Amino acid sequence: MQRFRIAFIITLLVLGLSPATAAAKQLVLEEFFRGKTVGKGVFESKIAGVYRPFTVYLTGTWNARTFTLRLREDFVYEDGEKDTKTWFFQKVADGRYIGQRADVIAPTNVKTDSNGALRFSYVAELETENGPLLLKFDDTLTQVDKRTVRNTARVMKAGFTIGTVDLTFTK
């Protein structure tokens, strides 16, 4: 076993990796999103023929007494529309949070997967010119490096994927 471990470490060093970087980076919401962050992304629905780029400006405030991250998101779409959403993520254990937002139907469980990414699903009620629309989002947030997190999401209606979100946050 010891020989295998030494061979593994030597292989990592030859490849230019250290054992620490070989392990998955676990995203810690309150560390990465505390303070100011900017995201650039796009919502795309091939079914509806929509390609909608946007920028989101985030302000994260961590409350150590309540273990809660307040994350304000100010969206600016390429077409000029603006929107604001505010998440509240309460840390309940290492790698686990309960997330809430005003337009989200029920609290969502946020969990770290085996690769260190955070995953969560929720149903949001979005206002449209034709009335409210319920959409389900399956989000994955992956830390790319110390200053970058990538968020990918599947957007569904009635169990069918109708679009995707691809968003990159930078500090």
VOBA-1610 file (N, C-alpha, C; in pm, whole numbers, padded with zeros to 5 digits, always signed):
BEGIN
Met+00082-00119+00000Met+00000+00000+00000Met+00087+00126+00000Gln+00193+00125+00081Gln+00283+00240+00089Gln+00349+00265-00047Arg+00386+00160-00119Arg+00447+00175-00251Arg+00350+00241-00348Phe+00224+00199-00341Phe+00122+00257-00428Phe+00108+00407-00401Arg+00102+00444-00273Arg+00089+00585-00235Arg+00208+00666-00288Ile+00328+00616-00272Ile+00447+00686-00320Ile+00443+00697-00472Ala+00408+00589-00541Ala+00398+00592-00687Ala+00294+00694-00733Phe+00182+00701-00661Phe+00075+00795-00695Phe+00125+00939-00680Ile+00192+00970-00571Ile+00243+01105-00547Ile+00348+01141-00652Ile+00436+01046-00686Ile+00538+01073-00789Ile+00470+01099-00923Thr+00367+01023-00957Thr+00294+01044-01082Thr+00233+01184-01085Leu+00171+01226-00974Leu+00112+01360-00967Leu+00218+01468-00986Leu+00333+01450-00923Leu+00440+01548-00935Leu+00492+01555-01079Val+00505+01440-01144Val+00550+01437-01284Val+00449+01509-01373Leu+00321+01493-01343Leu+00218+01559-01422Leu+00201+01707-01385Gly+00274+01752-01284Gly+00265+01893-01244Gly+00154+01921-01146Leu+00104+01818-01079Leu-00002+01835-00981Leu+00050+01802-00842Ser-00007+01865-00744Ser+00025+01825-00607Ser-00092+01743-00556Pro-00073+01660-00454Pro-00186+01584-00400Pro-00301+01674-00359Ala-00274+01795-00312Ala-00381+01886-00271Ala-00464+01930-00390Thr-00400+01959-00506Thr-00478+02004-00621Thr-00546+01888-00692Ala-00500+01767-00668Ala-00565+01652-00730Ala-00701+01626-00668Ala-00718+01664-00543Ala-00847+01646-00476Ala-00945+01750-00527Ala-01073+01716-00523Ala-01177+01808-00567Ala-01181+01931-00476Lys-01203+02047-00539Lys-01218+02169-00462Lys-01361+02179-00414Gln-01380+02187-00285Gln-01515+02199-00230Gln-01552+02347-00224Leu-01662+02382-00288Leu-01710+02519-00286Leu-01775+02549-00152Val-01730+02655-00088Val-01788+02701+00038Val-01856+02835+00007Leu-01989+02835+00005Leu-02065+02952-00037Leu-02024+03080+00035Glu-02017+03073+00168Glu-01992+03193+00246Glu-01850+03246+00228Glu-01759+03165+00179Glu-01624+03212+00152Glu-01617+03276+00014Phe-01666+03205-00087Phe-01654+03257-00223Phe-01744+03378-00247Phe-01869+03372-00201Phe-01965+03477-00236Phe-01973+03592-00136Arg-01889+03593-00034Arg-01886+03707+00058Arg-01825+03826-00015Gly-01890+03941-00003Gly-01841+04061-00072Gly-01901+04071-00211Lys-01825+04132-00302Lys-01873+04159-00439Lys-01824+04051-00535Thr-01915+04008-00622Thr-01884+03910-00726Thr-01960+03951-00852Val-01904+03922-00968Val-01971+03951-01095Val-01985+03821-01173Gly-02101+03802-01233Gly-02124+03684-01316Gly-02163+03724-01457Lys-02115+03649-01554Lys-02154+03666-01695Lys-02213+03535-01740Gly-02332+03542-01800Gly-02395+03418-01840Gly-02496+03435-01950Val-02563+03323-01978Val-02666+03323-02082Val-02773+03220-02047Phe-02899+03259-02069Phe-03008+03163-02067Phe-03035+03128-02213Glu-03044+02997-02241Glu-03069+02954-02378Glu-03180+02849-02380Ser-03276+02871-02470Ser-03382+02774-02493Ser-03392+02751-02643Lys-03343+02637-02688Lys-03351+02606-02830Lys-03495+02582-02872Ile-03576+02529-02780Ile-03718+02505-02808Ile-03789+02635-02842Ala-03763+02740-02762Ala-03830+02869-02781Ala-03750+02965-02869Gly-03630+02925-02909Gly-03548+03012-02991Gly-03496+03134-02914Val-03463+03114-02787Val-03418+03224-02701Val-03270+03206-02669Tyr-03195+03313-02684Tyr-03055+03321-02642Tyr-03043+03456-02573Arg-03034+03455-02439Arg-03044+03579-02362Arg-02924+03598-02269Pro-02822+03670-02315Pro-02706+03697-02231Pro-02741+03796-02119Phe-02667+03785-02009Phe-02688+03876-01896Phe-02561+03887-01813Thr-02560+03991-01730Thr-02457+04010-01629Thr-02529+04018-01496Val-02472+03956-01393Val-02531+03963-01260Val-02424+04013-01163Tyr-02464+04113-01085Tyr-02376+04171-00983Tyr-02425+04121-00847Leu-02337+04052-00774Leu-02376+03993-00647Leu-02309+04064-00531Thr-02385+04074-00422Thr-02332+04123-00296Thr-02368+04022-00189Gly-02265+03961-00130Gly-02286+03859-00028Gly-02247+03907+00109Thr-02337+03885+00205Thr-02311+03923+00344Thr-02328+03800+00431Trp-02224+03765+00507Trp-02225+03648+00594Trp-02255+03690+00736Asn-02355+03625+00799Asn-02389+03649+00939Asn-02341+03526+01017Ala-02232+03542+01091Ala-02173+03430+01165Ala-02260+03385+01281Arg-02345+03472+01332Arg-02434+03433+01443Arg-02544+03338+01398Thr-02600+03363+01279Thr-02711+03280+01230Thr-02665+03181+01123Phe-02535+03185+01090Phe-02479+03097+00985Phe-02553+03115+00853Thr-02582+03241+00819Thr-02662+03269+00699Thr-02588+03363+00604Leu-02586+03322+00477Leu-02533+03406+00370Leu-02651+03473+00301Arg-02653+03606+00302Arg-02753+03682+00226Arg-02684+03719+00095Leu-02743+03674-00018Leu-02681+03693-00148Leu-02777+03769-00240Arg-02750+03899-00256Arg-02832+03983-00344Arg-02776+03972-00485Glu-02868+03946-00581Glu-02830+03932-00722Glu-02900+04041-00802Asp-02823+04128-00864Asp-02879+04233-00951Asp-02847+04196-01096Phe-02951+04156-01169Phe-02936+04111-01307Phe-02954+04227-01404Val-02870+04230-01507Val-02885+04324-01618Val-02876+04241-01745Tyr-02989+04232-01817Tyr-02992+04154-01940Tyr-02944+04239-02057Glu-02893+04173-02159Glu-02840+04243-02276Glu-02945+04334-02341Asp-03073+04297-02328Asp-03180+04380-02388Asp-03221+04498-02299Gly-03152+04514-02183Gly-03179+04628-02096Gly-03267+04598-01976Glu-03336+04485-01976Glu-03421+04450-01861Glu-03334+04427-01738Lys-03389+04467-01623Lys-03318+04448-01496Lys-03408+04371-01400Asp-03345+04297-01309Asp-03418+04219-01209Asp-03328+04202-01087Thr-03391+04188-00972Thr-03315+04165-00849Thr-03376+04046-00776Lys-03291+03957-00730Lys-03330+03841-00649Lys-03238+03838-00527Thr-03290+03788-00416Thr-03207+03775-00296Thr-03225+03635-00238Trp-03115+03562-00233Trp-03111+03430-00171Trp-03067+03444-00025Phe-03117+03354+00059Phe-03068+03337+00195Phe-03028+03191+00208Phe-02899+03167+00229Phe-02846+03031+00245Phe-02803+03014+00390Gln-02873+02926+00462Gln-02834+02898+00600Gln-02751+02770+00601Lys-02630+02781+00657Lys-02542+02665+00666Lys-02589+02576+00779Val-02617+02448+00748Val-02665+02354+00850Val-02561+02249+00885Ala-02457+02237+00802Ala-02345+02145+00825Ala-02239+02177+00720Asp-02119+02119+00734Asp-02019+02140+00630Asp-02073+02089+00498Gly-02071+02175+00396Gly-02117+02135+00263Gly-02267+02123+00249Arg-02344+02172+00347Arg-02491+02163+00339Arg-02554+02295+00382Tyr-02653+02337+00302Tyr-02723+02462+00327Tyr-02872+02441+00299Ile-02953+02531+00355Ile-03094+02542+00318Ile-03106+02678+00251Gly-03156+02679+00126Gly-03167+02804+00052Gly-03312+02847+00038Gln-03334+02980+00051Gln-03468+03037+00034Gln-03458+03166-00046Arg-03563+03190-00125Arg-03574+03313-00203Arg-03723+03343-00216Ala-03761+03468-00226Ala-03902+03508-00225Ala-03985+03438-00333Asp-03929+03418-00452Asp-04006+03358-00561Asp-03988+03207-00572Val-03916+03148-00477Val-03897+03002-00476Val-04003+02941-00386Ile-04073+02840-00438Ile-04191+02782-00375Ile-04163+02723-00236Ala-04052+02655-00219Ala-04021+02591-00090Ala-03870+02599-00068Pro-03826+02591+00057Pro-03681+02589+00082Pro-03614+02474+00005Thr-03491+02498-00038Thr-03418+02397-00114Thr-03297+02349-00036Asn-03270+02221-00045Asn-03151+02162+00017Asn-03034+02174-00080Val-02926+02233-00031Val-02805+02251-00109Val-02701+02157-00049Lys-02645+02069-00133Lys-02551+01970-00083Lys-02427+01965-00171Thr-02314+01935-00107Thr-02189+01916-00179Thr-02185+01773-00231Asp-02151+01757-00360Asp-02139+01622-00415Asp-01997+01570-00397Ser-01969+01450-00447Ser-01838+01387-00427Ser-01725+01461-00499Asn-01758+01548-00593Asn-01657+01626-00665Asn-01636+01765-00605Gly-01706+01797-00495Gly-01690+01927-00431Gly-01785+02033-00484Ala-01867+02000-00583Ala-01964+02096-00638Ala-02088+02099-00550Leu-02156+02212-00553Leu-02283+02225-00481Leu-02397+02204-00579Arg-02495+02123-00536Arg-02611+02093-00621Arg-02739+02124-00545Phe-02835+02180-00618Phe-02966+02203-00559Phe-03071+02221-00667Ser-03196+02187-00632Ser-03311+02199-00722Ser-03418+02279-00652Tyr-03490+02357-00731Tyr-03598+02437-00673Tyr-03698+02474-00782Val-03819+02509-00739Val-03922+02556-00829Val-03943+02705-00800Ala-03932+02786-00905Ala-03949+02930-00892Ala-04074+02973-00968Glu-04143+03071-00912Glu-04259+03130-00978Glu-04215+03261-01043Leu-04210+03260-01176Leu-04165+03378-01250Leu-04286+03451-01308Glu-04284+03583-01295Glu-04391+03664-01351Glu-04365+03686-01499Thr-04468+03664-01581Thr-04460+03690-01724Thr-04579+03777-01764Glu-04578+03824-01886Glu-04690+03906-01933Glu-04819+03824-01941Asn-04807+03692-01944Asn-04925+03604-01947Asn-04959+03547-01810Gly-04898+03601-01704Gly-04924+03551-01570Gly-04807+03471-01517Pro-04821+03419-01396Pro-04709+03347-01334Pro-04678+03215-01405Leu-04550+03180-01404Leu-04501+03058-01469Leu-04413+02985-01368Leu-04441+02857-01344Leu-04360+02775-01254Leu-04254+02701-01334Leu-04128+02720-01296Leu-04017+02653-01362Leu-03930+02586-01256Lys-03880+02467-01289Lys-03788+02396-01200Lys-03646+02418-01250Phe-03556+02445-01156Phe-03415+02465-01186Phe-03333+02358-01115Asp-03241+02295-01187Asp-03142+02203-01129Asp-03006+02269-01146Asp-02952+02323-01036Asp-02827+02399-01040Asp-02708+02318-00991Thr-02593+02342-01054Thr-02466+02288-01009Thr-02366+02402-01009Leu-02305+02427-00894Leu-02201+02529-00881Leu-02069+02459-00856Thr-01971+02485-00943Thr-01841+02420-00936Thr-01732+02525-00926Gln-01645+02512-00827Gln-01534+02606-00814Gln-01424+02566-00911Val-01394+02655-01005Val-01293+02630-01107Val-01154+02661-01051Asp-01142+02775-00985Asp-01019+02814-00918Asp-01056+02911-00806Lys-00956+02969-00742Lys-00980+03055-00625Lys-01073+03172-00656Arg-01071+03221-00780Arg-01148+03340-00817Arg-01265+03312-00911Thr-01294+03184-00942Thr-01394+03153-01043Thr-01484+03038-01000Val-01615+03058-01016Val-01715+02953-00995Val-01804+02948-01118Arg-01831+02827-01164Arg-01920+02808-01279Arg-02053+02751-01231Asn-02161+02812-01276Asn-02297+02766-01244Asn-02363+02720-01372Thr-02403+02593-01375Thr-02482+02543-01486Thr-02616+02500-01430Ala-02721+02521-01508Ala-02854+02485-01461Ala-02937+02434-01578Arg-03018+02336-01545Arg-03120+02287-01637Arg-03250+02353-01594Val-03326+02404-01689Val-03454+02469-01660Val-03564+02381-01719Met-03662+02345-01633Met-03766+02251-01676Met-03906+02305-01650Lys-03998+02262-01733Lys-04141+02289-01715Lys-04213+02158-01737Ala-04295+02121-01640Ala-04374+01997-01648Ala-04285+01876-01675Gly-04164+01875-01620Gly-04075+01761-01634Gly-03990+01759-01760Phe-04008+01856-01850Phe-03932+01863-01974Phe-03830+01975-01968Thr-03708+01947-02011Thr-03605+02050-02015Thr-03639+02148-02127Ile-03652+02275-02089Ile-03685+02377-02188Ile-03570+02473-02213Gly-03468+02467-02128Gly-03355+02558-02146Gly-03242+02528-02050Thr-03136+02606-02065Thr-03018+02592-01979Thr-02967+02731-01942Val-02895+02734-01832Val-02824+02855-01791Val-02678+02815-01776Asp-02589+02896-01832Asp-02445+02877-01815Asp-02390+03011-01768Leu-02332+03012-01649Leu-02295+03137-01583Leu-02160+03119-01514Thr-02071+03217-01532Thr-01941+03213-01468Thr-01926+03333-01377Phe-01899+03307-01248Phe-01879+03411-01148Phe-01730+03433-01128Thr-01690+03560-01116Thr-01549+03591-01086Thr-01542+03693-00974Lys-01436+03681-00894Lys-01410+03773-00783Lys-01319+03883-00831
//
